[in-house]
């Protein structure tokens, strides 16, 4: 990245938090998914955020695996990735982070309505 360029966060930053019912539905939907992104010894980088954003554009709901060599605490990775990808941090189970970002034009995962 050039020094003159500023990294901008994605525009579709979630305006509201997910409800408990929505988080539960997303966790159930993600149960069978395999991690699409892995965080290794380089930790959280702009390249990792870009790869995560690409995966979210294609899949809406993804798992990110933190390898043992990752120099980041597992509780810090989810919020960082969510912020840099304009996504919801659904939760962290062990060393696996679950992220959700609604597709711009054709959402594929129906969420329960907020009550």
Secondary structure as UniProt FT lines:
FT   HELIX           20..30
FT   TURN            31..32
FT   STRAND          37..39
FT   TURN            41..42
FT   HELIX           46..59
FT   STRAND          61..66
FT   TURN            68..69
FT   HELIX           74..85
FT   STRAND          88..93
FT   TURN            94..95
FT   STRAND          96..100
//
